[in-house]
Amino acid sequence: MKREFSLILRLVFSIFLIIFASSYSWIITKFSLILSYLQLKLFFNPVILNDNLIILGSRSIEYVSSCAAVGAYMFLAILILLTGGISFRKGMNLFFVGSLLILLANLIRIDVLAYLLVNENINLFIGLHLFTWKILSGTYVAVIWIYLVKNYKIKEIPIVGDYNYLKKLLF
């Protein structure tokens, strides 16, 4: 009965996570924006933060939730929630380590893109921006997930483990 309760709780939390994404995405975005701004101040001068704009000389970056990789954090959280057999504590550790890896990669990505933008490499900026946003981000979260699975010795596969458990229970 404990596993069934855990499954229901994890599913409900996953649904709430998706439904209320806009309620918490601004927190992640603002936190990431401030970290990006502080980091860019180390490498560029002048750097100005104006609401959600990072101004680098004559160029500006409009920082939105996609820039903060909010979807990557959600993807990681849902992978954790849809994997049975993970204790609350282990799930929190997984999310903390995975989120830290996402944040670090994102800060590096923003530095590289800002460098390209400031140095007038607009075509390379656009190409790399789209590549990292549309292709690399999901792949990177999958690689983080594989790393976490091996490092934390997770035995179950998201969704499949619960499906097999329910199938065995019902049939």
C-alpha angles and dihedrals in degrees: 000000000000092000092050091051090048091050093051091046092049092048093048091048091049091052092049090047090057098040095048098039092121090056094064104020091083090059092053091043095050092046092049091044092055093046091048091049093049092048093047089052087065092059108027136049126229104025118168127187113209114173102297095345125099107200116204108184106295094348129077136197119210104215112213133165091273089059089055091051092235089160090057091054090048092048090052093047092049092048089053094045094048093052114091124217096040115126119223091251093049090046091053090049090049091050093046095050093041092047091049090053091048091048094049093049091047093052090051090048092052092049092052093046092047090051091052092047095049092047092053096248091140098156092049089045092053094044095047092042092054093042094052093042101044104029114014099045097064092041090050092053089049090052090048089050092052090049091050092047091054096040096047094037096236110182103189131076117228111267093350094076093052092043091053091046093051092045090053091046095050102038 
